[in-house]
Amino acid sequence: MAKLSLFERRRRRVRTALRRRAGDKPRLSVHRTGKHIYAQIIDDSSGKTVAAASTLGAKSSGANVDAATKVGSDIAAAAKKAGVTTVVFDRGGFLFHGRVKALADAAREGGLEF
């Protein structure tokens, strides 16, 4: 139970900081599980998802760092197609290392700025 509460505290702290400095930029939200990793670009002013990518439909082997890198490049391509170039990175309650960092680095290399 303590682990869940620490996760929730981190998630709320990150989300609050994002709201302060996001302005009108869309949010790149990342969620990871043991089997998959998901990323979506959300326009909070309208509450709509602009672009999304995940390992769910991919033929990659699980949610390892290579799969996260692929999702990062996929979300960057989908964002370009939707006309989004600048986002704020919402890591949720997840620490910025491993798969989350790999996704962020691949999205930056793909052309997203955050």
C-alpha positions in Angstrom: 0.0 0.0 0.0 2.9 2.4 0.8 4.3 1.9 -2.7 1.0 3.0 -4.3 0.7 6.1 -2.1 4.3 7.1 -3.0 3.5 6.6 -6.7 0.3 8.7 -6.4 2.2 11.5 -4.5 4.8 11.6 -7.3 2.1 11.6 -10.0 0.3 14.5 -8.4 3.5 16.5 -7.8 4.5 16.0 -11.5 1.0 16.9 -12.8 0.8 20.1 -10.7 4.2 21.3 -11.9 3.2 20.6 -15.5 0.0 22.7 -15.1 2.0 25.7 -13.9 4.4 25.8 -16.8 2.5 24.1 -19.7 0.6 27.1 -20.9 -1.2 26.0 -24.0 1.2 23.2 -25.0 -0.1 19.7 -25.3 1.0 17.0 -22.8 3.0 13.9 -23.7 1.7 11.4 -21.2 3.5 8.1 -20.6 2.2 5.0 -18.9 4.0 1.8 -18.5 3.1 -1.7 -17.3 5.0 -4.9 -17.0 4.0 -5.9 -20.5 3.5 -2.7 -22.5 4.3 1.0 -22.7 1.9 3.6 -23.9 2.3 7.3 -24.9 -0.3 9.8 -25.9 -0.3 13.5 -26.7 -3.3 15.2 -25.0 -4.6 18.7 -25.6 -5.8 19.5 -22.1 -7.7 22.6 -23.2 -10.1 20.5 -25.2 -9.6 17.2 -23.4 -8.8 15.4 -26.7 -6.1 12.9 -27.5 -4.1 14.3 -30.5 -1.8 11.3 -31.1 -1.1 7.9 -29.5 1.4 5.1 -29.7 2.0 1.9 -27.8 3.5 -1.6 -27.9 0.0 -3.1 -27.7 -0.4 -3.6 -31.5 3.3 -3.8 -32.3 5.2 -7.0 -32.9 7.9 -6.1 -30.4 8.9 -8.4 -27.6 7.3 -6.9 -24.5 8.0 -3.5 -22.9 11.7 -3.4 -22.9 13.9 -0.4 -23.6 14.0 -1.2 -27.4 10.2 -1.3 -27.5 10.0 2.0 -25.6 12.4 3.6 -28.1 10.2 2.4 -30.9 7.1 3.9 -29.2 9.0 7.2 -28.8 9.8 7.4 -32.4 6.2 6.4 -33.3 4.7 9.1 -31.1 7.0 11.7 -32.6 5.9 10.7 -36.1 2.3 10.8 -35.1 2.7 14.2 -33.5 4.3 15.6 -36.7 1.4 14.3 -38.7 -1.0 16.0 -36.3 1.0 19.3 -36.5 2.4 19.2 -33.0 6.0 20.1 -32.4 6.3 21.3 -28.8 4.9 19.3 -25.8 5.4 19.1 -22.1 6.6 15.6 -20.9 4.3 14.0 -18.3 6.1 11.0 -16.8 3.2 10.4 -14.4 4.5 8.8 -11.2 7.2 6.9 -13.0 10.8 7.7 -12.4 12.7 9.2 -15.4 15.1 6.3 -16.2 15.0 3.1 -18.1 12.0 2.7 -20.4 10.5 6.2 -19.7 13.9 7.9 -20.5 14.3 5.8 -23.7 10.9 6.8 -24.9 11.6 10.5 -24.1 15.0 10.4 -25.9 13.5 8.7 -29.0 10.7 11.3 -29.1 13.3 14.1 -28.9 15.3 12.6 -31.7 12.1 12.2 -33.7 11.6 16.0 -33.6 9.5 16.7 -30.6 10.6 19.5 -28.3 10.1 19.4 -24.6 
